[in-house]
C-alpha cells in the first residue's frame, strides 16, 4: 500500500499501532523487542530481528546526526570535557 519502502520490503508502519506499542527491554544479556498489539508475535516470527533495525546508510546517518551529538553533549555536561 505504501510504495516508499520499495517493492519486496514490508511496511510495518501501516497504521502505526505496532510501533506505538513497540518497546525494548534488557533481561540479563538479552535484548527483548516487543509490542502490545495482538499480532506482534506473528510479525516477530515472520521478520525476526529485522524489526527495528536500521540499514547501513540510515545507521550511519543516525549515529552522525543524532547519537554522536547527543552523546558528546551529555559527556560535556557531566565531565566538562570534549
C-alpha positions in Angstrom: 0.0 0.0 0.0 2.9 2.4 0.7 5.4 2.4 -2.2 8.1 4.3 -0.1 9.8 1.1 1.3 10.2 -0.2 -2.2 9.0 -3.4 -3.8 9.5 -6.5 -1.7 10.1 -4.5 1.5 7.4 -4.8 4.1 5.8 -1.7 5.5 5.2 -2.4 9.2 4.0 1.1 9.8 0.7 0.7 8.0 -1.4 2.1 10.9 1.3 2.9 13.4 -0.2 0.7 16.1 2.7 -1.7 16.1 5.3 1.0 16.6 3.2 2.9 19.0 3.2 -0.1 21.3 6.8 -1.1 20.5 9.4 -1.2 23.1 12.8 -2.8 24.0 13.9 -4.1 27.4 17.1 -5.9 28.6 16.8 -9.1 30.5 20.3 -10.3 31.5 22.3 -10.5 28.3 19.3 -10.5 26.1 17.6 -7.6 24.3 13.9 -8.2 24.0 11.8 -6.4 21.4 8.0 -6.3 21.9 4.8 -4.6 21.0 1.5 -4.6 22.7 -0.6 -5.3 19.6 -2.2 -8.7 19.3 -0.3 -9.6 16.1 3.2 -8.7 17.3 4.2 -12.3 17.8 3.3 -13.0 14.2 5.4 -10.1 13.0 8.4 -11.1 15.1 8.1 -14.7 13.8 8.0 -13.5 10.2 10.6 -10.7 10.3 12.7 -11.5 13.4 15.4 -9.1 14.4 15.0 -7.1 11.2 12.2 -5.2 13.0 13.6 -2.0 14.5 16.9 -2.2 12.8 18.4 0.4 10.5 20.1 -0.3 7.2 23.7 0.7 6.9 23.0 4.2 5.4 20.4 5.1 8.0 22.6 3.7 10.8 25.4 6.0 9.8 23.1 8.9 9.5 21.6 8.3 12.9 25.0 8.0 14.6 26.4 11.1 12.9 23.3 13.3 13.2 21.5 12.1 16.4 23.5 9.8 18.6 27.0 11.4 18.5 25.9 15.0 19.1 23.7 13.9 22.0 26.4 11.7 23.5 29.0 14.5 23.2 26.7 16.9 24.9 25.9 14.6 27.8 29.6 13.9 28.3 30.4 17.6 28.2 27.6 18.3 30.7 28.8 15.6 33.1 32.6 16.0 32.8 33.3 19.4 31.2 35.5 17.6 28.7 35.4 17.5 24.9 
